[in-house]
Every structure is written in C-alpha cells, then in structure tokens.
C-alpha cells in the first residue's frame, strides 16, 4: 500500500528492535509484520533480500529497503508518503499541548 510503512521483523532481532524504537519515537505510523508467524511475509522478504530472510526489511510504497537506518526510512516516507510525516508531527504537537505541568 502506497500510504504506509511496512516493517518486516522477527523476535530477537536487535536491528529490528532499534529501527522500530527509533520510528516509534518519531511517531511514524507503521505496520509491523513478524516473518516467523506469517509465511507470506517471509516470502515477501525473501523476494526483496535475494532469497534471504534478512530483517528488518521495510517497504514504503515502491521502495524496499533491507536493514535501513531510520533516516533512510524517513527519506523514503518523505518522497512516497509525506502525509505520514504530517500525521506524526500532529501527534507530537498533541502530546506537547496536553503535557502535564511539571511540579
């Protein structure tokens, strides 16, 4: 789907954990798919990663990336689904606006 970020991951993968955490901190909406529980997802990853189940694999529109840095994912979103960055920014503004005052 053009307007979404799909992260293919597997449990125990430290690279997956770091990428997912970084994108969550940026409040970027993603769809996360565990390749160990979804055989079709594993097949997608193999088709992208030359027959390997290398994760994280990220798809943004027609851009597929294997083990990307967060900045590479953001750049792909900026070019293929900029509305997701607008949503992420709006989410961050809402959180700041309703933050409890410190004592």
C-alpha positions as CSV (number, residue, x, y, z in Angstrom):
1,X,0.0,0.0,0.0
2,X,1.4,3.4,-1.0
3,X,0.5,5.3,2.1
4,X,2.0,3.1,4.7
5,X,5.3,1.9,6.1
6,X,5.6,-1.9,6.5
7,X,8.3,-3.2,8.7
8,X,9.1,-6.9,8.4
9,X,10.8,-8.1,11.6
10,X,11.3,-11.2,13.8
11,X,11.7,-11.7,17.5
12,X,15.2,-11.4,18.9
13,X,16.5,-9.2,16.1
14,X,18.4,-6.3,17.7
15,X,18.4,-4.4,14.4
16,X,14.6,-4.7,14.2
17,X,14.2,-3.5,17.8
18,X,16.4,-0.4,17.2
19,X,14.6,0.6,14.0
20,X,11.2,0.1,15.4
21,X,12.1,2.0,18.5
22,X,13.5,4.9,16.5
23,X,10.5,5.1,14.3
24,X,8.1,5.0,17.3
25,X,10.0,7.9,18.9
26,X,9.4,9.9,15.7
27,X,5.7,8.8,16.0
28,X,5.7,7.5,12.4
29,X,2.8,5.2,11.9
30,X,3.9,1.7,10.7
31,X,2.5,-1.7,10.2
32,X,4.8,-4.3,11.7
33,X,4.8,-7.9,10.4
34,X,6.5,-10.8,12.1
35,X,8.0,-13.1,9.5
36,X,8.1,-16.0,11.8
37,X,4.3,-16.1,12.2
38,X,3.4,-15.0,8.7
39,X,4.8,-17.3,5.9
40,X,3.6,-14.8,3.2
41,X,5.5,-12.0,4.8
42,X,8.6,-14.3,4.9
43,X,8.2,-14.9,1.2
44,X,8.0,-11.1,0.6
45,X,11.2,-10.6,2.5
46,X,13.0,-13.3,0.5
47,X,11.9,-11.8,-2.7
48,X,13.3,-8.4,-1.7
49,X,16.5,-9.7,0.0
50,X,17.8,-12.1,-2.7
51,X,16.4,-15.2,-1.2
52,X,17.4,-14.4,2.4
53,X,15.1,-13.6,5.3
54,X,17.1,-10.5,6.3
55,X,15.3,-8.2,8.7
56,X,14.4,-5.5,9.2
57,X,13.1,-5.1,5.7
58,X,11.0,-2.0,5.2
59,X,8.6,-1.2,2.3
60,X,7.4,2.3,1.7
61,X,5.3,2.4,-1.5
62,X,7.5,1.1,-4.2
63,X,10.7,1.5,-2.2
64,X,12.1,-1.6,-0.4
65,X,15.0,-1.4,2.0
66,X,16.9,-4.1,3.8
67,X,18.3,-3.2,7.2
68,X,17.9,0.6,6.7
69,X,18.8,3.3,9.0
70,X,15.9,5.4,10.4
71,X,17.0,8.3,8.3
72,X,16.7,6.2,5.2
73,X,13.1,5.2,6.1
74,X,12.2,8.9,6.8
75,X,13.7,9.9,3.4
76,X,11.6,7.2,1.7
77,X,8.5,8.4,3.5
78,X,9.2,12.0,2.6
79,X,9.2,11.0,-1.1
80,X,6.5,8.4,-1.2
81,X,4.1,9.1,1.7
82,X,4.7,12.6,3.2
83,X,1.2,12.6,4.7
84,X,2.5,10.1,7.3
85,X,5.1,12.7,8.5
86,X,2.3,15.2,8.8
87,X,0.3,12.7,11.0
88,X,3.4,12.1,13.1
89,X,4.0,15.8,13.6
90,X,0.4,16.3,14.5
91,X,0.6,13.5,17.1
92,X,3.8,15.1,18.6
93,X,2.1,18.5,18.8
94,X,-0.9,17.0,20.5
95,X,1.3,15.3,23.1
96,X,3.2,18.5,23.8
97,X,0.0,20.6,24.1
98,X,-1.5,18.2,26.7
99,X,1.6,17.5,28.7
100,X,1.1,17.8,32.4
101,X,2.9,20.7,34.0
102,X,5.9,19.8,36.0
103,X,5.9,20.4,39.7
